[in-house]
């Protein structure tokens, strides 16, 4: 091994460590803040380790009777939305990946067009609330973002990379198009399906703007909208009237962000082995 390769490996290792630190530092900082005292946070003493360790902030949040209801709402919206989105994306991506279908040359440009030019907030609001009548409905959260154009193109690229010979052999054995898709294509598509599940799940879990627009009933709120309310409430002077609440004003934002991040952090290890493969298998190879 020559000196140039050794220098490259050392520099590359140092660079990766710096990138890892820069990536993890914000989350470690939030965790440290959430377990620190209000005085320590206000004084700027907290970095990546808690100062004056306490769990008052978490007690304050978890004592709210509505907290777990909002959590359940978010799980329900995320699971249902992810399932519907992945199924719809796969059903559209598969036929678009077949060059022999003539209409693909017409449909694909229109699909790509939607990625750059959206309808806008007001037209979407009119369609969802007046034309579809989905105001204050869970479907107003799930249906508008059912298919992401970017995710669709990634899945289309994956399907296009699968050997045509597999489908031809299955057709010779007597399978129709639906059987080929369900029994041949889907089992081979676990990497891309896992990747799409992660993308859609994270998007649904963090969604707060659509619920704010379409949900009037507070019991239907997702956790992200509840977090927004807590963050605003932490800056409200009314909270200062309570001594206990006052002690967590500076840390409540960090604690709520940590609580809402935990499920995604727990899910990622189970799908990460498929993630890189799902994103790169359809890439152009030089």
N, C-alpha and C positions, 0 to 999 in steps of 0.2 A: 504494500500500500504506500503510494507516494505521499509526499508532504502536502501536496495540493488537496488530495482527497481528505486527509486528516483535518486540515484547516477548515474545509467545507463542512465536515461532520460536526466539528466543534461549534462553528458559527451557526449551523443549522439547529443544533441542540439548544444553544443560548437563545436563538430567536424563538423557538417553539416554547421554551420556558417562559419567555416574556409574554408571548401571545396567550399562553395558558393563564398567567397571572392577571393580565389585563382583562381576560374574559371572566375569570372567577371573582375578581376583586369586588365588582358591584354587588354581587349576590352575598358574598361574605360580609360586606359592609352592612347590607340590609339586615342580615341575621344578627350581627353584633349590635346594631342599633336597637333591634326589637327586644333584646335581652338586657339592655342597658337602662340606667335611670334617666329620667328627663333632664336632670341637672347636668349629667355627663355629656349627653347628646347636645344640649344647648351650649355647653362650654367648648364643644368641638374636640373632646378628648377621645372619642371613639374612632377606631380605625378598623381593624379586622377582629379584634377581641373585645368582648363585652366589658363595660366598666360598671361597677356596682350591680352585679348580676341580679336580675329579678324577673318574674313572670307576670307582673301586674298587667301589662298590656294584653297578654293572651287571655288572662282571666276576664278582663274588661270586654274583650271581643266575644269570647266563647260563652259568656253569660247571657248574651243576647239570644232570646228564644228563636228569633227568625234566622239566625246565622245558618243553622244546619238545614233549614228549609231552602234557603237560597243555594246552599251547596248541592242539595238534592236536585233542585231545578236545573242547575248547571250541568250536573252529571247526565240528567235526562236529555236536555237539549243537545249536549255534546255527543252522547252515544247515538241518539236517533239521527241527529244531523249528519254525523260522520258516516253512519251506515247508508243513509239515503244518498249522500253525496258520492261515496265510493261506488255504489251500485250504478248510479246515473252516469258517472264519469266513465266507468268501464263499458257500459252499454253504448255510449256515444263514441268512445275512443276506438273500440274494436272495429266497427265498420269503416271509420275514417282512416284506419291503418292499412286498408286494402286498396291498392292502386287500381285494381280491376273494376272497382265500382265507379262508374263515370261521374256520378253526382259529387264525388269527393272533391273534384277540382273546383266545383262551385261552392260547396258548403264550407270547406276548410278556410278560404279567405274570409268568409263572413264570421266564422268562429274566431279567427285571429283578430279581426276588426274590433270585436267586443272587448279584447284585452286592452286596447289603447283608447277606445271611446266608449265610456259608460253613459248611461241614461241621465245621471244626475240625481241628487237627493230628492228634489221636489217631484219630478216625474215618477220616480220609484215610489215615493210616499203616496201619490195619488193612485197609482196602479194597485198597490198593496192594500190600502185602506178603503178605497172607493170601488174600484173595479172588481177586486177579488174579495173584499169584505173581510180581511184578516186582521183588522184592528183588535188589539188586546188578545191575540191568539198566539200560541206557541209556533204555529206555522209561519207567522210573520218573521220569526227569527230563523227558522230552518230553511224555508223554500227559496228566498231571494238569493242566497249564496250557495245553492245546491251544487252547481258546477263552476269550478274555477278554471278559467281558460288555460292558465299556466299548467295546472295539474293535468288538465286534459291533454295538452300537447306532450307532456312528459310520459303519460301513460300510452298515448298513441305511438310515440317513438319506441317504447318498450314492446308493444304488440307487434310493431313492424319488424323488430329485430328477431322475432321467433321464426324458426325455419318453416317455410311453406310446406315442406315435405311432410311434416307431422299432420297437418290438416288434410293433405291429399291422401295420406295413408288411412286416416280415420274415415274419410269420405268413401274410400274404396271398401272399407269394412262395413259400410252401411249407415254411418252416423250422419245426421242432418246438421245444419248450421248451429242450432241451439245445443245439441249434444256435444259438438266439437268445442263450443265456447265453454260450456259448463264442465266437461270432463277432461278436456285437453288443455285449453288456454288458461283457465282459472287456476288449476293446480300448479302450472308452471309460472304463474304470475305472483307468487307470494311476496317476493321482494318489493315489487312496485305497489302491491296492495297495502303492504305494511307501511311503505313510505307515504302513500296517499292518506292512510288512516292517521298517521302522525300529523301531516300538514293540516288536514281538515279538523282534527281534534283540537290542535293548538288554536286554530282560528276561532272555532266555536267556543272554546273555553274562555278566551280573552275578549269575546265580543261584548261590548257594552253600549255602543252607539245605537244599533238597531233596537235593542230592548228599551232604551230610553225614548226612542221615537214611537214605538208601536205598543208598548205594554203600559196600560193604565192601572192594572191591578197589582198592588205591591207584592202580593203573595206569589206572583209569577216571575218576579225578578230573578235573574241569574246572579251569581256571586260577584261578577265583575261590576255590575251596577251598584250592588251593595257596598263594594269596596270604594267606589267613587263617592258614595254618600258618606262613608266613614272619613274619607280624606277631607271632604268639605267640612264635615262636622268637627274634625280635629282642629280646624282653624276658626270655628265658630265661638264667639265669646260666651255662648250659653253653656258650653261644656266646662268653661272655667268656673262655673258656679259650684261644681262638685270637686272636692279635694282629690278624690281618687282619680276622677277623669282627668283632672288637670295634670296629674303626675304622669299620664301616658300620652299627652298631646304630641310631644316631639317624637314618640316612638310608634304611634299607632299606624302611621303610613307604612313603615317598614314591616311591622308585624302582619298587616293584612296582605302585603305583597308576598311575604314568605308563605303564608297559609294558602294563598291561591296558586303558588308555584309548585307546591309539594306534589299534587297528583300528576302533573306533567313530568316532573323529575322522576317519579316512580315508574311511569309508563315507559319512558324512553329506553332504559336498559333492555327491555324485552323486545324492542323493535330495531335497536341500533345495528344488529348484525345484518339486517336486511336493508338498512337505510342507504349505505354507500352503493351496494350492488344495484338497488332499485333506481338510484339516480344516474348511474354510469353505464348500465348495461346497454342502453339504447343510444349511447354517444357514438359519434363518428370516430372511427379508428384510423389512424394514419399509417 
